[in-house]
Amino acid sequence: MIEEQATVVKVEADGGVWVETGRKTACNRCSLRSGCGQQLAEQYRERQGRVVVKARCHHSVAVGDRVVVGVAEGHLLKASMQVYLIPLTGLMSMLAIAFYFQINDFLTLLLCVAGLFLGLTLVRWSTQRGVTLCYVRVIRKVPRWLDKPGCT
């Protein structure tokens, strides 16, 4: 289970809560911070704001509470496979069709872009239709005394 602390920003009647968490990468822990261009991109992203997601919750929480949310590794792996492999499969399928029919390079490029776009559209359509690729759930509530600055 991949876990992260978050703040509850909205509680819904159906047992779902909206939580807000910051974006993180491993760059803050890297010893090569000064020599890496990724550090500049990370500083820009920190200014962009926070991420808000809906999570399943079986605990009694209120707006402003700190909670620990988690995502099962299997769900995350399945979601990333769908998001990356479906568009790539569309691109490679069009490339195979272009190779089979010996189409010239420009049309092959157009077919590959169309296949990639078709795959991306398929992923977007399935998520808009209500298919959730990855479930986030509240694991536990963080006690208030751990919420104070200086406590870890």
Phi, psi and chi 1 to 4 in degrees:
 res  aa     phi    psi   chi1   chi2   chi3   chi4
   1 MET       -  127.6  176.8   82.5   50.1      -
   2 ILE   -91.6  123.6  -60.4  169.2      -      -
   3 GLU  -117.0  151.6  -61.5  179.6   -2.6      -
   4 GLU  -153.8  143.1 -179.3   68.2   34.9      -
   5 GLN   -81.1  145.2  -78.4 -162.2   13.3      -
   6 ALA  -147.9  167.1      -      -      -      -
   7 THR  -114.1  133.1  -54.9      -      -      -
   8 VAL   -73.7  126.5  176.9      -      -      -
   9 VAL  -112.0  -17.8  -68.0      -      -      -
  10 LYS  -158.2  138.1 -176.8  179.3  177.5 -176.2
  11 VAL  -115.1  130.1  179.0      -      -      -
  12 GLU  -105.4  158.0  -66.3 -175.2  -14.5      -
  13 ALA   -70.0  -24.5      -      -      -      -
  14 ASP   -81.8    6.7   64.7   -7.9      -      -
  15 GLY    96.1    0.3      -      -      -      -
  16 GLY   -93.2  150.3      -      -      -      -
  17 VAL  -131.3  149.3  -66.1      -      -      -
  18 TRP   -99.4  126.0  -71.4   88.2      -      -
  19 VAL  -120.5  151.5  -65.7      -      -      -
  20 GLU  -118.1  130.5  178.2 -177.5   60.1      -
  21 THR  -139.8  156.9 -177.6      -      -      -
  22 GLY   -84.9  156.0      -      -      -      -
  23 ARG   -81.2  137.7  -65.8  179.9 -178.7  166.7
  24 LYS  -136.0  146.1  -73.8 -173.0  179.4  178.3
  25 THR  -131.1  175.7   64.3      -      -      -
  26 ALA   -78.6   -3.8      -      -      -      -
  27 CYS   -62.3  -31.0  -72.6      -      -      -
  28 ASN   -68.9  -17.5  -66.2  -26.2      -      -
  29 ARG  -102.0   -5.2  -63.8 -176.1 -174.2  106.9
  30 CYS   -79.5  144.5 -179.3      -      -      -
  31 SER   -82.2  -10.4   60.9      -      -      -
  32 LEU   -99.3   28.9  -61.9  174.1      -      -
  33 ARG   -53.5  -43.7  -89.1 -175.0  -97.8  176.6
  34 SER   -72.7  -23.3   60.1      -      -      -
  35 GLY  -101.9   10.3      -      -      -      -
  36 CYS  -117.9  135.0  177.8      -      -      -
  37 GLY   -73.1  -19.5      -      -      -      -
  38 GLN   -64.0  -28.9 -173.3   66.4   23.9      -
  39 GLN   -61.5  -39.2  179.6   67.0   20.4      -
  40 LEU   -65.2  -41.3  -67.6  173.2      -      -
  41 ALA   -64.6  -38.0      -      -      -      -
  42 GLU   -64.8  -40.8 -179.3   62.4   26.3      -
  43 GLN   -63.1  -37.8  -71.0  173.0   -7.6      -
  44 TYR   -65.7  -43.2  172.4   71.8      -      -
  45 ARG   -64.4  -33.2  -89.0 -172.4 -118.3  132.3
  46 GLU   -63.2  -30.8  -76.1  177.9    2.1      -
  47 ARG   -78.6  -16.2  -75.9 -175.4 -107.6  135.1
  48 GLN   -72.9  -17.4  -78.7 -174.2  -20.8      -
  49 GLY   121.6 -162.0      -      -      -      -
  50 ARG  -118.8  167.7  -53.7 -171.4   59.5   81.5
  51 VAL  -102.5  132.5  178.2      -      -      -
  52 VAL  -118.0  125.3  178.4      -      -      -
  53 VAL  -133.6  157.9  -65.2      -      -      -
  54 LYS   -91.4  137.2 -174.2  175.0 -179.0  179.2
  55 ALA  -129.8  149.6      -      -      -      -
  56 ARG   -76.2  142.5  -63.5 -179.9 -171.8  176.5
  57 CYS  -143.1  129.5 -176.1      -      -      -
  58 HIS  -114.7   14.3  -59.4  -69.3      -      -
  59 HIS  -108.8  161.2  -57.1  -79.0      -      -
  60 SER   -87.4  107.2  174.6      -      -      -
  61 VAL  -128.3  159.6  -65.3      -      -      -
  62 ALA  -129.1  164.8      -      -      -      -
  63 VAL   -60.5  132.5  173.9      -      -      -
  64 GLY    98.4  -13.3      -      -      -      -
  65 ASP   -70.0  146.0  -75.0  -12.2      -      -
  66 ARG   -92.0  132.2  -63.5  -77.7  -62.0  163.2
  67 VAL  -133.4  164.7  -66.0      -      -      -
  68 VAL  -107.5  120.4  175.2      -      -      -
  69 VAL  -104.8  153.7  -67.1      -      -      -
  70 GLY  -142.6  154.7      -      -      -      -
  71 VAL  -128.9  129.9  176.5      -      -      -
  72 ALA   -67.3  139.4      -      -      -      -
  73 GLU   -59.8  -36.6  -72.2   94.0  -11.1      -
  74 GLY   -63.9  -41.6      -      -      -      -
  75 HIS   -65.7  -41.3  -71.8  155.8      -      -
  76 LEU   -65.4  -41.0 -172.9   62.1      -      -
  77 LEU   -64.6  -43.6 -177.2   61.1      -      -
  78 LYS   -63.0  -43.3 -178.3 -179.3  172.6 -174.6
  79 ALA   -64.7  -43.2      -      -      -      -
  80 SER   -67.7  -35.0   60.6      -      -      -
  81 MET   -63.1  -42.8  -67.3  -76.1  -78.4      -
  82 GLN   -67.1  -43.5  -72.1  177.1  -17.9      -
  83 VAL   -67.3  -35.1  167.0      -      -      -
  84 TYR   -92.3  -39.6  -72.8  109.4      -      -
  85 LEU   -80.0  -32.6  -75.6 -177.4      -      -
  86 ILE   -64.5  -49.4  -70.3  174.7      -      -
  87 PRO   -63.6  -38.6  -23.5   33.9      -      -
  88 LEU   -65.7  -36.9 -172.4   60.2      -      -
  89 THR   -65.2  -39.6  -58.0      -      -      -
  90 GLY   -61.6  -44.1      -      -      -      -
  91 LEU   -63.3  -48.0 -176.6  143.1      -      -
  92 MET   -67.9  -32.6  -64.6  -56.5  -75.6      -
  93 SER   -63.6  -44.6  -61.1      -      -      -
  94 MET   -66.9  -33.9  -68.5  -60.3  171.6      -
  95 LEU   -65.2  -41.1 -178.5   62.6      -      -
  96 ALA   -65.0  -40.4      -      -      -      -
  97 ILE   -63.8  -43.3  -70.7  170.3      -      -
  98 ALA   -64.9  -38.6      -      -      -      -
  99 PHE   -66.8  -42.2 -178.9   75.3      -      -
 100 TYR   -62.6  -43.3 -179.2   76.2      -      -
 101 PHE   -90.3    5.3  -70.1  109.4      -      -
 102 GLN    50.9   53.1  -61.4  177.7   -8.6      -
 103 ILE   -81.2  149.4  -61.8  174.3      -      -
 104 ASN   -65.5  168.6   69.2   23.6      -      -
 105 ASP   -62.9  -42.1  -69.6  -15.9      -      -
 106 PHE   -64.5  -45.0 -178.3   71.6      -      -
 107 LEU   -67.2  -32.9  -70.5  177.6      -      -
 108 THR   -62.6  -43.3  -60.4      -      -      -
 109 LEU   -60.7  -45.3  175.5   68.0      -      -
 110 LEU   -63.4  -40.9  -71.1  178.8      -      -
 111 LEU   -64.0  -41.5  -85.0  175.5      -      -
 112 CYS   -64.4  -42.0  -71.8      -      -      -
 113 VAL   -64.6  -40.2  169.0      -      -      -
 114 ALA   -64.5  -39.7      -      -      -      -
 115 GLY   -65.9  -40.6      -      -      -      -
 116 LEU   -63.9  -45.0  180.0   66.6      -      -
 117 PHE   -63.0  -40.1 -179.2   74.0      -      -
 118 LEU   -62.1  -42.4 -179.3   67.4      -      -
 119 GLY   -65.1  -43.3      -      -      -      -
 120 LEU   -63.5  -39.5  -70.6  169.7      -      -
 121 THR   -65.4  -38.2  -55.8      -      -      -
 122 LEU   -63.8  -42.4 -175.2   63.6      -      -
 123 VAL   -64.9  -45.7  170.0      -      -      -
 124 ARG   -62.9  -42.1 -176.2  177.2  176.2  104.4
 125 TRP   -62.7  -42.7  174.6   75.2      -      -
 126 SER   -67.6  -34.4   68.6      -      -      -
 127 THR   -75.6  -33.8   56.5      -      -      -
 128 GLN   -72.0  -25.9  -74.4  179.2  -17.8      -
 129 ARG   -74.3   -9.8 -160.0 -176.8   58.1  174.4
 130 GLY   110.8    2.1      -      -      -      -
 131 VAL   -78.6  113.5  175.7      -      -      -
 132 THR   -87.5  122.6  -55.1      -      -      -
 133 LEU   -79.8  -30.2  -64.0  177.7      -      -
 134 CYS  -146.0  125.4 -162.7      -      -      -
 135 TYR   -95.6  127.8  -66.7  102.0      -      -
 136 VAL  -104.3  135.6  178.9      -      -      -
 137 ARG  -137.5  152.2   65.6 -176.0 -178.9  100.4
 138 VAL   -80.0  124.1  174.8      -      -      -
 139 ILE   -89.0  -47.7  -61.8  171.0      -      -
 140 ARG  -157.7  162.1   65.2 -175.7  171.0  -87.1
 141 LYS   -93.0  137.0 -171.2  174.7  170.7 -179.6
 142 VAL   -81.7  126.6  175.9      -      -      -
 143 PRO   -59.3  145.1  -20.3   29.7      -      -
 144 ARG   -59.2  -35.2  -68.8 -133.6 -177.1 -106.9
 145 TRP   -69.6  -19.2   59.7  -87.0      -      -
 146 LEU   -85.7  -10.2  -76.7  176.5      -      -
 147 ASP   -80.4  -13.0 -133.0    4.5      -      -
 148 LYS   -74.8  150.0  -64.6  177.7 -176.2  170.7
 149 PRO   -60.9  139.7  -19.5   27.9      -      -
 150 GLY    95.3  -14.9      -      -      -      -
 151 CYS   -96.3  134.5  -67.3      -      -      -
 152 THR  -127.5      -   55.0      -      -      -
